[in-house]
Amino acid sequence: MKLIKHSLAAVLLLGATAAWSDQAVGKAAQEVLVQVGDEAVTVADLKRAIQSSPYATQFNTLDAEAQAEVRGAFLRRLVALRLLRREAQAQGLERDERFEREAEEYRLAQLYRAYTRKLREQVRLPEEVEKRIRSEYKGQRDAMTAALAAERVGRYKELKTLTLRHWRDRLHVVFHEERIRPEASADTVLMEGDDGLEIRYGDLLDDAAKKSRPTKEWIEDRLYKRAEFLIFAKAAEREGVDVSRQMAAFRQERLPAMLMEKLERQWAPDDKTLKAYYDSHPELSKVPASWHVGQLVLSSYAQAAAMRKRILAGESLFELAGRYSIDPYGRAHNGDMGWIQEGQGSPALEAELNRMADGEVSKVIRSTKGYNLVTVLQRRPAKKRSFRGMKDRVRQALIQDKYAAYLGRLSKKYHVEWKLLADAKVEREGD
């Protein structure tokens, strides 16, 4: 009896497929796949994650095994996000000044988008204007569509300008452009209004701007754009726009990301750390040898030996491969197998490729495909990449190593229980 070992993806295929159809509702959709402390990851959670990803349009075109692999990858990510979020909360990152600042900026952005979206929805072309444009561009569909869109954009800009003036007056907004001077401090107030509306000089300067000494015109442009942003966000707030759902989603995504940024600074603080990892992991810097190979595959040793004699007598391995090779790819390509990288072929094949001179015909090599004759057209020797040339890759590898071990510790700390693994039955098959 042979034991079938299930990967996570295969178990997902067994345990979740039944609940994966578009009709999966109620108990099926809420089936728990993984328990992270007191928080469950359900079939519905997994489905939402995939549907909101770039895989959504391709998922149903994949075969069952590929779909299972996608589910497995997404499920592991959902579990990791929950673990990282719990640890971020335990470390108090929600109270971190940087997080609070980013959360407030995100909240304002959501309010601004909601309000400007409402303004766009209010734009309606008068019937006579639409008729005039359709008549003017009759028979020119693309031009008519562009003209209608341009008219709507123009009317939207007019509405936005009028609405901005209305709220500037209502919120008693005052600008202090005269305070824009090179010697102005970061705390210099350039705009103020009701409900705590305020823009300071430092709010308008990013790191690049601080170094470049921006002009007064540049500062004024940033000031008016920031003012519009804050005024419309305040208008949305006063009109009761609710962005709590978006803020909850922001916290769920941003807290794990902030924790990872903190960890990455700890794990890879400087080049000295990266160089030590590079030196202790030589496989990272190795570029494997590769060979451009010609190959003829036969079904028996006797056939291969006979063909070898014919090749040594002057016949072309490539012509013979096109006529007699039992390997479909090789036959279709007249024996030209392209480049084979070290580690991709069988040990016996690679040993022969290393031994042979270019253009030499190999001895008969046994493989899973049959009995092979090969020749090397070109070769690229193995080489080592410099630390400087692959520093980013070294950093990624180091962080990935640390990350895997870190998630393992968090899994124990917050008690991760894989329900689908516990429920799956181990199958056996006869010899």
N, C-alpha and C positions, 0 to 999 in steps of 0.2 A: 504493500500500500504506500502511495506517495502523497506526502502532505503538500497541499497547495498553500503557498505563502501569499497573503493578500497585502498589496501596497495600500496606502490610505486611499488612493484614487480608486482602486478596485473595490474596496469596501464601500466607498461612497456610491459606486455604481450599484452595488447590491442593496445598500440600505436606504438610498434616497430616491432612486429612479421612480419607484411607485408613486411617490408624492410630488413628482416634478412637473406634471402636466399643467396646462393653463387652468384646468378645473380644480387644481389642488387648493382647497379652502378648509377652513375650520380646523379640525383635529390634525389632518394631514399636513397642512401648512405650518402648524405650530409644533410639529414633531421636533423634539429636542435632539440635536446632533452632538452638541458639546455643551457641558456645563462648566462655566468659569466662575468658581465661587458660588454666589447666589444669582448669577446672571447666565441666562441660557442663550445659546446660538441655535436658532431654529431653521427649518427648511425655508421658511419665508424670508428670514434674514439672508440666507445664502442666495436665494433667487433674486432678491432686491439688489444685492451686491453685484451679481453678474449682469443684471439688466441695466444697471447704471454705468457699466464699464464699456470700453470699446469692443469687447467680445460679444456684446448683445446682438449685433446684427449677424454675427458669424456662428453663434453658438448652435443654432438648430441645424446648421449645415454639417456639423461635425459628426463623426461616427460615435457610437456609444462609449468606446474606450477613451477617445479624445475628450468627450464631454465630461467623463468621470475625472480625468486629469485636471480639467479646468475647475471643476467643483472642488477637488482636493486642494488646489492651489489657493482658491478664494477662501475656502474654509480655514485653512491655516492662517491666512492673513487676517480674517475676522477674529480668530482666537488671539493672535498676536496683538492686534489693536486693543482688544479688551484688556489684556494683561498689561500692556504699556500704559493705557489710560488709568487703570487702577493704581499702578505704581507712581505715575505722575501725580495723581491726586494724593497718594500717601506721602509724597515728597513736598506737597504744598505748592506745586507749580501753578495751580489756579489762582493763587494769591501773589504770584510773581508779577512784578511791575511790568515786565515786558509782555506777559500774557494779557494782562488787563488792558494795556495800551493797544495791542493788536485786536483784542476782542471788541473794544470800543470802536476802533476804526472799521472793523468788519460790520458792526451793527449800523454805523452811519452809512456805510456803503449800501447795505441792504435797504435802508430807509430811502436813500436817494434813488436807487433803482426803482423801487416801488412807486415813488412819487412821479418820476419822469415817465415811467411806463403808463401811469394813469393819464398823464398829459397827452401822450401819443394816442391813447385810445379815444381821447376827446376830439381829435382832429377828424373832421368830416368835410369833404369837399362839397360845396354847394352843387346842386343838380345841374345848374346851367354851366358851371365851370367844367364839370366832368363831361357834359355833352359837347362843349366846345372843343375840348382836347381830343375826345374820341372822333369827332368830325374832322378835326385838323389833321390827325394822323391815321385816318381810315386806311386800312390795308397795310399799315406799317406797325405790326403788333409790338415788336421790340421797342420802337421809338415811342409808341403810345404808352407802353408800360413805364418807360423811363420818364416821360413827361408827367404822367400822373404821380409817380413817386417823387419827382422834384417839386411838384406843387404841394404835396403833403408835407415834405420836409420844410419847405418855406413857411407854410402855415404853422407847423410845429414850432419852428424857431420864433415866430412872432408871438405865439401863445406862451412859449417859455419865457420870453423877455418880459411880456406883460405880467405874467404870474410872479416872476422874480421881483419886479418892481413892487407889486402888491405886498409880497411878504417882507421885502426890505422895509417898507413903510410900517407894516404891522408890527414888525419886531424891532423897530427903531434902530436899524443898522446904521452905523456911522463908520466911514473909512478915514484913515489918517495917513494919506499918501505922503504928506509933507514930512513924516517921520522916517521915510525910507532914505537912509544915508549910509555911506560906507562904515561910519563909526557906530551905527546903531547896534545896541546889544540884542542878544537873542530874546530877551524878555520884553522888548519894545512892542507895545500893542499897536497893531496896524488896522484892526477892525474890531468893533464891539457892538453888542446888541442885547436884547432881552433874553431871558432864560439861559444866561451864561454863555451866549455866543461870543466867541473871541478868537482872534487869530494874532499870534505873536510872530515877530520877525523870524525867530528860530524854527517855527513850524513850517516855514516855506523852503528851508535849506536842507538838502541832503548832503552827504559827505562830499560829493563831487562839486556841488555848488559852493560849499564852504571854502574849497581850495581855489576855485576859479574866479572869485570876486565878481558875481553877476551884476549886470547893469540894473538901473532903476526900472527900465522898461520890462526886463525879465522878471523882476520881483513883483511889479504891478500885475503882470499877466498871471503869475502864480497866485497872487492875492485874490484876484477876481474869480478865478476858477475855484479856488478853495472856498471862497465865500458862497458861490452858487451851490457847491456841494453841501456845505453846512446848513445853509438856509433851507434848501429843499428837504434835507434830512429832518430839520426841525419842523417844517410844515407837515411832513408825513407823521411825525411823532404827535403833533398837536391834533391831527385828524384821526388818531387812533390806529395807525397801521401796526399790525402785529408781526414782528419778526422773530418771535420766540422759537419757532421751529428751526429757522435758519441758524439761530445762535446755538441751539442744542447740537445741531449737526457740526457747527464750527468747533465746539468744545470737544466733541467726540473725535474729530480728525486732528485738531491742532495740538491737543495735550500730548498724544503719543509722539507727534512729530517733534515737539519741543523737548521731550525726554530724550528722543534719539539724538537730537542736536547736542544736548548736554553730554550724553554718553560718548558720542563721536569725538567731542573735544577732549574727553578723559582718555579714551582708548588710543587716539592718534593725535597727541598734542603737538608733535614736532617732527622734523625730518629725521632726527636721531632715532626715534621710535620706529618710524617706517623703514629706515635703513637696517635696523636690527632684525625686523621681520623679513625683509628682503633677503638678508644673508642667511637666515635660518630656514628659508623655504626656497631652495634653488629651483624647484619645479616651476615656480612662477615666472622666472626669467628665461627659462629654456624655450627656444623655438625649435620644435622637433624637426628632424631630418625629413625630407620628402623625396619621392621619386616619380618621374613621369614614366609610366609603365606600359609596355605592350604585352598582351597576354593571350594565350590560346589554351582553352580548357577542353579536355577530352574525357570520355566516360570510363576509360580503362588505362591501366599502366602501359599495356602493350601498344595501344593506339598512340599514346603520348610519346613513347619511346620511338615508334616508327616516324612520327611527325618530326621529332627532334633530328633524326637522321636526315630527313628531307630538307630541313632548314639549314643544317650544317653543310649540306651538299649544294646550297645556293638558293633554295626557294624562300619566298618571303613569309615570315611568321604572320604578317598582317593579312596577306592575301589568303593564307590558309585559315586564319581565324575567321575571316569573313565567310568562308565556305563551310568550315567544319566545327567551329567552337560551339559547345553546348551551353555556354553562358549567353543568354539573350542579349544583354547589353554589349558584351564583347563582340558578338557576331554582327550586331547592327552597326557597330562602330569599327569594324575591321580590326579588332584587337586593341584599339587605342583606348586604354582605361583611364587616361588623364593622370592627374597627380594623386598619389597615395601618400598620406602623412604617416609618419612613424606612430605606431600604436593602433592604426586602423586595420592593418593586415594581420594574418596569423603569424605566430612566432617563427614557424618554419619558412614562410614566405619572406619575412623581413630579414631573417638570418641570411638567406640566399641573396636578397637585394643588396645587403651590406657587403657580402663577399665578392659579388660579381663586378666586373668592369663594365663600363657603358658599352652597349652594343653586343655584349656577350649573351648567348642563349643559356638559360639555366638548365640544371638537371631537372628531372621530373619531380614536381612537388605535389604531395597529396594535400587536398583541402576539402572543405565541406562541399564545394561545388563539383569536385572531381579531381582530375589529374592535370596539373598546370605546367605550362612552359611560359617563362617570362623573360623579358629583356628590358634593360633600362635605357631610355632615350636621353634623359637628363636627370640630374640629381641636385638637390640643394642640401648642403650639410647642416647639421644642427648648429645653432649658435645661441649666445646668451645676450639678452637685452640688458642695457644699462639701467641702473636704478633711476637715473634722471629721466630716461625715456619712458618709464612705466610707473612713475611715482603714484599717479592717480589709481592705477590698477592695484598696486600694492596696498594702498589705503583701503580700497574697497574690500580686498581679500582679508585684511586684518580685521576690519569692522565686521565682516560677515562671520568670521571665526568667533569673535567676541559675542556677537549678537546671538548666535545659536546657543552658546553656553548660557548667556544671560536669560534668554527665554526659557531654557530648561529650569533655571533657578526660580523664575517667576511662576512657572507652572506648578512647582511644588509649593511655593509660598501662598498662591491663591487657589490651589487645589483644582486643577483642570481634570475633568472626567470626560473621556470620549465615549459618549453613549453609543454611537454607531459601532464602535469597535467592540464594546461589551455585548451588544446585541447580535452582532454578526456571527453566524455559525461557520466554523471551520470545515471546509469541504474536503473530502478525500476522494481519490479516484483509484481505480484498480490498476494493477500493473498491465 
